Amino acid sequence: MPTFRIHALIAVSAAVLISLSPAIATSPDLGQTPEVLLLHRIDLPAGKVADYASIESEIAKAYRDARVPVFWVALQSLTGPPHILYFDGYDTFAQIEAAGAAITKASQSHPDLVHMQSDLMQLVQSSQAVINLRREDLSHRLDRFDIVKFPYVRVTVIQLRSGYEQDFAEALRTVRKAFETEGVESPWAIFQVHSGMPAPAFIAVQLLTSLREFDDTLEARRRERENPFDFGRSKPPLLPKDAITLMQSDLYSVNLKISHIPNDDAARLSTPATQNECLYHSVPAVNPISGAINESHTQGR
């Protein structure tokens, strides 16, 4: 995400507070699903994505050259208004504080980062961040959940009415069992919102090898895979009609040019057959969602 932070990202007291500047960092081991996921959405003016990516790529390069131990994966929107969604994974909340300290230290040693971050912020329309906790018991194929190895990501946000959390968990377990029985390989991780948007809410992050996975829409619907988290369309219904108040999905391309990942992770990435300077396929605010495929609908009242 915009990568330079002048001040610490998180202060932990009775609650977790996120700074207003764009947030940061993925866990050093990108091959593991993070325990704590910070999704940070940056909305951009139409026609300014290329300008933003140009500055952000220079910031990412500066981080690499300066060996700043702060990492992130940037997801570029394919649906909805133009925006960047940063996938920042941590093992603990303390690591988020440590990342803020590392950024402050970098700002003192590399004033050029301050100037680039200032230029970047001039392009930002709005910024929203949400902290989420991994729900391993509801996820599918976490052994394959390695975001830097997948070119596309679908993020689905599900907001529930209070009291339906357990019903939602049971519905997800039913869907996961069907996927496991059929040997579906595409992984998805479920995160429960901790702070940053109205609770109860969950975020599903699906990793996709190709958009061809959406080609056979009729087959996907028949097998209830078009969006496995859209319980309002499942047959038979897996949740009461009014359990979900909002569900919204977005598709993203992983953009490594504006990401910062550890050198050992970069070395193991395979280069795709074709590359696009804006959508670089090699493989991460109060609400990190936008217009969907457009898969946005409200259920219940």
C-alpha positions in Angstrom: 0.0 0.0 0.0 1.3 3.4 0.0 4.4 2.3 1.8 5.7 5.2 3.9 4.3 5.9 7.3 5.6 8.9 9.3 3.9 7.7 12.5 3.1 4.3 14.1 0.1 2.5 12.5 -1.6 1.1 15.5 -2.0 2.1 19.1 -3.4 -0.6 21.3 -5.5 0.4 24.2 -9.0 -0.7 24.9 -9.4 -0.9 21.2 -7.2 -1.0 18.1 -6.8 2.4 16.4 -5.6 2.7 12.8 -3.8 5.8 11.6 -5.3 7.8 8.9 -2.4 7.5 6.6 -2.3 4.4 4.3 -1.3 1.3 6.2 1.5 -1.3 5.6 3.1 -4.7 5.5 2.8 -8.4 5.1 4.3 -11.0 7.3 7.8 -12.0 6.1 6.6 -15.5 5.3 4.1 -14.8 2.5 3.6 -18.6 2.1 1.5 -18.6 5.2 -2.0 -17.3 5.9 -1.6 -14.4 8.3 -3.2 -14.6 11.8 -4.0 -10.9 11.6 -4.9 -9.3 8.3 -5.0 -5.6 7.6 -6.9 -4.8 4.4 -6.3 -1.2 3.4 -8.2 0.3 0.5 -7.0 3.4 -1.4 -9.6 5.0 -3.7 -8.2 6.9 -6.6 -9.6 9.4 -9.1 -10.4 8.1 -12.5 -7.4 8.2 -14.8 -4.9 8.5 -12.0 -4.1 4.8 -11.4 -1.0 4.9 -13.7 0.3 7.9 -11.9 -0.3 6.4 -8.5 1.4 3.1 -9.6 4.4 5.0 -11.0 5.1 6.7 -7.6 4.3 3.6 -5.6 6.7 1.5 -7.6 9.4 4.0 -6.8 8.5 3.8 -3.1 8.7 0.0 -3.2 12.1 0.2 -4.9 13.3 2.6 -2.2 12.2 0.2 0.5 14.1 -2.6 -1.2 17.2 -0.6 -1.7 17.1 0.6 2.0 16.3 -2.9 3.2 13.3 -1.6 5.2 11.8 -4.7 6.9 8.2 -3.8 6.0 6.3 -5.8 3.4 3.0 -5.7 1.5 1.1 -7.1 -1.5 -0.9 -4.7 -3.6 -4.1 -5.8 -5.3 -5.4 -3.7 -8.2 -9.1 -3.5 -8.8 -10.6 -5.1 -11.9 -14.2 -4.2 -10.8 -15.8 -1.3 -9.1 -14.3 2.2 -8.9 -10.5 2.4 -9.4 -8.8 1.5 -6.2 -5.9 -0.4 -4.6 -6.4 -2.9 -1.8 -3.4 -3.7 0.2 -3.0 -7.2 1.7 -1.0 -6.8 4.9 -0.5 -9.9 7.0 0.9 -10.2 10.5 1.3 -12.9 13.1 0.5 -10.6 16.0 -0.8 -7.0 16.7 2.7 -6.3 18.2 4.1 -6.7 14.7 1.9 -4.0 13.4 3.3 -1.6 16.0 6.9 -2.8 15.1 6.2 -2.0 11.4 5.2 1.5 12.4 8.4 1.9 14.3 10.4 0.7 11.3 8.7 3.2 9.0 9.5 6.0 11.4 13.1 5.0 11.5 13.2 4.8 7.7 11.8 8.3 7.4 14.6 9.7 9.5 17.3 8.1 7.3 15.7 8.5 3.9 13.9 11.9 3.5 13.3 11.0 -0.2 10.6 8.6 1.0 8.8 11.4 2.7 8.6 13.4 -0.5 7.4 10.4 -2.5 4.8 9.6 0.1 3.6 13.2 0.0 3.3 13.1 -3.8 1.4 9.8 -3.5 -1.1 11.1 -1.0 -2.0 13.9 -3.4 -3.6 11.3 -5.6 -5.6 9.6 -2.8 -9.3 10.3 -2.7 -10.0 8.3 0.4 -8.5 5.6 2.6 -10.1 2.9 4.7 -8.6 0.1 6.8 -10.1 -3.0 8.4 -8.3 -5.4 10.8 -9.4 -9.0 10.6 -8.6 -12.2 12.4 -8.1 -15.5 10.6 -10.7 -18.2 10.9 -8.8 -21.3 10.1 -11.8 -23.5 11.0 -13.8 -22.0 8.2 -11.1 -21.7 5.5 -10.3 -24.1 2.6 -6.9 -25.4 1.5 -4.8 -23.0 3.6 -1.9 -25.2 2.7 -2.1 -23.7 -0.8 -2.9 -20.1 0.3 0.2 -18.3 -1.0 -1.0 -15.0 -2.4 2.2 -14.2 -4.3 1.7 -17.4 -6.5 -1.8 -16.4 -7.8 -2.5 -13.7 -10.4 -6.0 -12.9 -9.3 -7.9 -12.5 -6.0 -11.6 -12.2 -5.2 -12.5 -10.5 -1.9 -16.0 -11.0 -0.6 -17.3 -9.0 2.4 -20.3 -10.4 4.3 -22.1 -8.4 6.9 -24.5 -10.3 9.2 -27.3 -9.4 11.5 -26.3 -9.8 15.1 -26.9 -13.4 16.4 -26.2 -15.2 13.1 -22.5 -15.8 13.6 -22.8 -19.4 14.5 -25.3 -20.1 11.7 -22.9 -18.5 9.3 -20.0 -20.7 10.5 -22.1 -23.8 10.1 -23.1 -22.8 6.6 -19.4 -22.2 5.7 -18.5 -25.6 7.0 -21.1 -27.1 4.8 -19.7 -25.3 1.7 -16.2 -26.3 2.6 -17.1 -30.0 3.0 -18.6 -29.9 -0.5 -15.4 -28.4 -1.9 -13.2 -30.9 -0.1 -15.4 -33.8 -1.4 -15.1 -32.6 -5.0 -11.3 -31.9 -4.6 -11.5 -28.2 -5.5 -7.9 -26.9 -5.3 -8.5 -23.1 -5.3 -7.9 -21.9 -1.7 -9.9 -19.4 0.2 -9.3 -18.0 3.7 -12.0 -16.6 6.0 -11.3 -13.7 8.2 -13.5 -12.3 10.9 -13.6 -8.5 11.2 -12.0 -7.3 14.4 -12.3 -3.5 13.8 -12.8 -1.0 11.1 -16.3 -1.8 9.9 -19.6 -2.8 11.6 -19.6 -6.2 13.2 -20.5 -9.0 12.9 -18.8 -9.3 9.5 -16.5 -11.7 7.7 -14.2 -11.3 4.7 -13.4 -14.2 2.3 -10.2 -14.0 0.3 -10.2 -16.4 -2.7 -7.0 -17.0 -4.8 -7.6 -17.6 -8.5 -5.2 -19.1 -11.0 -7.1 -17.7 -14.0 -10.3 -15.7 -14.8 -11.2 -18.8 -16.8 -12.6 -20.1 -13.5 -15.6 -17.9 -14.2 -16.1 -19.0 -17.9 -18.6 -21.8 -17.3 -21.1 -19.7 -15.3 -23.9 -22.1 -15.7 -21.8 -25.0 -14.4 -20.6 -22.8 -11.5 -24.1 -22.0 -10.6 -25.3 -25.6 -10.8 -22.4 -26.6 -8.4 -23.0 -23.5 -6.3 -19.5 -22.2 -7.0 -20.2 -18.9 -8.7 -19.7 -17.4 -5.3 -19.7 -20.0 -2.5 -20.3 -17.3 0.1 -23.5 -16.1 -1.4 -25.8 -18.1 0.8 -28.9 -16.2 -0.4 -28.6 -17.9 -3.8 -27.8 -21.4 -2.5 -30.3 -24.2 -2.8 -31.4 -25.2 -0.3 -30.8 -21.9 1.6 -28.0 -22.4 4.1 -29.0 -19.3 6.1 -32.2 -17.6 7.0 -33.3 -15.0 4.5 -32.6 -12.0 6.7 -29.2 -13.3 8.1 -27.1 -11.3 5.6 -27.5 -7.6 5.5 -24.9 -6.9 2.8 -22.6 -9.0 0.6 -20.2 -7.5 -1.9 -17.4 -8.9 -4.0 -14.5 -7.5 -6.0 -12.0 -9.0 -8.4 -8.3 -7.9 -8.3 -5.1 -8.5 -10.1 -2.0 -8.9 -8.0 0.4 -6.0 -8.8 4.0 -6.8 -7.8 5.4 -3.6 -9.2 3.8 -1.7 -6.4 4.3 -4.4 -3.8 7.3 -5.0 -1.4 8.0 -8.6 -0.6 11.1 -10.2 0.9 13.9 -11.1 -1.5 13.6 -14.8 -0.8 9.9 -14.7 -1.8 10.6 -12.6 -4.9 13.2 -15.2 -6.0 10.6 -18.0 -6.0 8.0 -16.3 -8.1 7.5 -17.5 -11.6 7.3 -14.8 -14.3 4.1 -15.0 -16.4 4.1 -15.3 -20.1 2.7 -11.8 -20.6 3.0 -8.8 -18.4 1.1 -5.6 -18.3 2.8 -2.5 -16.7 -0.5 -1.7 -14.9 -1.7 -5.2 -14.1 1.5 -7.0 -13.3 0.6 -10.6 -13.2 2.9 -12.5 -10.9 0.9 -12.5 -8.1 -1.5 -7.5 -1.1 -11.0 3.0 4.8 -13.7 1.7 7.0 -15.0 -0.8 4.4 -12.5 -2.4 2.0 -15.2 -3.1 -0.7 -16.5 -1.5 -3.8 -18.8 -2.3 -6.7 -18.5 -6.0 -7.5 -18.6 -8.0 -10.6 -21.0 -6.5 -9.8 -21.9 -8.9 -7.1 -23.4 -6.5 -4.6 -26.8 -7.0 -3.1 -28.6 -6.5 0.2 -30.5 -9.3 1.8 -33.3 -9.0 4.3 -34.7 -5.5 5.0 
